[in-house]
Amino acid sequence: MTGATAIDEAEALRRILDIAAALLRAEDVGPEDHFLALGGDSLLAPMLARKIEGVTGTRPALADIFSSSFKDLAKIVASRTPNG
């Protein structure tokens, strides 16, 4: 962990969407979108996980990145963040 403070689900989602849009070079990334459907792959997934950890203090599992919408990923991250 990076020592990040508690983050709620809405803030986690906002941050994840910002990171995903930049990483995937996509303009319209929404809560119901999935990483793989937007062109994500096994090379980008660890980068996404590290970037999410950098802003939330929690690194999501690659399986969660591959199988979850960004909204569901935010729920997972928020639930695992200290005091989240």
C-alpha positions in Angstrom: 0.0 0.0 0.0 1.0 3.5 -0.6 -0.5 5.0 2.5 -3.6 6.4 0.7 -6.5 7.5 2.8 -10.0 6.1 2.6 -11.7 6.5 -0.8 -15.4 6.1 -1.4 -16.9 4.3 -4.4 -17.7 7.5 -6.3 -14.2 8.9 -6.0 -12.7 5.5 -6.9 -14.9 5.4 -10.0 -13.9 8.9 -11.1 -10.2 8.1 -10.7 -10.5 4.7 -12.5 -12.4 6.3 -15.4 -9.7 9.0 -15.7 -6.9 6.5 -15.7 -8.6 4.1 -18.1 -9.4 6.9 -20.6 -5.8 8.0 -20.6 -4.3 4.5 -20.7 -6.7 3.3 -23.4 -6.6 6.7 -25.3 -10.4 6.6 -25.3 -12.6 9.7 -25.1 -15.8 8.1 -23.8 -15.2 5.8 -21.0 -18.3 5.1 -18.8 -19.0 3.2 -15.6 -20.6 0.2 -17.4 -17.7 -0.2 -19.8 -15.3 -3.1 -19.6 -11.5 -2.8 -19.9 -11.2 -5.5 -22.6 -14.1 -4.2 -24.6 -12.3 -0.8 -24.9 -9.2 -2.4 -26.3 -7.4 -3.3 -23.1 -5.2 -6.3 -23.1 -2.8 -8.4 -20.9 0.0 -5.9 -21.3 -2.1 -2.8 -20.3 -3.9 -4.5 -17.4 -0.9 -4.5 -15.0 -0.3 -0.8 -15.9 -3.9 0.0 -15.0 -3.6 -1.9 -11.8 -0.5 0.0 -10.8 -2.0 3.3 -11.7 -5.1 2.5 -9.7 -3.0 1.5 -6.7 -1.1 4.8 -7.0 -4.2 6.9 -6.5 -6.2 4.7 -4.2 -3.7 2.7 -2.2 -5.2 -0.6 -3.4 -4.1 -2.7 -6.4 -7.0 -4.6 -8.0 -6.4 -8.2 -9.1 -5.9 -8.6 -12.8 -8.9 -11.0 -12.8 -11.1 -8.2 -11.5 -9.9 -5.9 -14.2 -10.6 -8.4 -16.9 -14.1 -9.5 -15.6 -15.6 -6.3 -14.1 -17.1 -3.1 -15.4 -15.3 0.0 -14.2 -18.2 0.6 -11.8 -17.8 -2.8 -10.3 -14.0 -2.4 -10.2 -14.6 0.9 -8.2 -16.7 -1.0 -5.7 -14.0 -3.6 -5.3 -11.3 -1.0 -4.9 -13.3 1.1 -2.4 -14.1 -1.9 -0.3 -10.4 -2.9 0.0 -9.1 0.6 0.6 -8.2 1.3 4.3 -11.3 2.6 6.1 -13.1 2.4 2.7 
